[in-house]
Amino acid sequence: MVSAEHTRRAVLLTAAASAAAVALPAAARARTHTIVMEKMRFGPSPAGLRVGDTIVWVNRDLFRHTATARNQFDVDLAPGASGRTVLRAAGTIPYICRFHPGMTGVLTVAR
């Protein structure tokens, strides 16, 4: 049988954990996502992107590529290299490779 004291402690712990999760800064809740550049294409854009998340760009092609979004980011990668960008704004963010304009993608970022 569960005592009233045990139940009270469980409720208090649950409430404290919930309050702590809400109090965490956005950076603490940020996630890291990967987009691979391969065969002259960007891989799929991740779902569930939020402001503060990091995108790791990985160039697995034999050619130099960029991930470039006007006024947002410009990651320039040699073959086999990787780079990062932190998402700073919500919205729909189209991006391209400056060297290969047929390479395009879109990020959908929520607050």
Buried (B, 14 or more C-beta within 10 A) or exposed (E): EEEEEEEEEEEEEEEEEEEEEEEEEEEEEBEEBEBBBEEEBBBEBBEEBBBBBBBBBBBBBEBBBBBBBEEBBBBBBEEEBBBEBEBEEEEEBEBBBEEBEEBEBEBEBEE
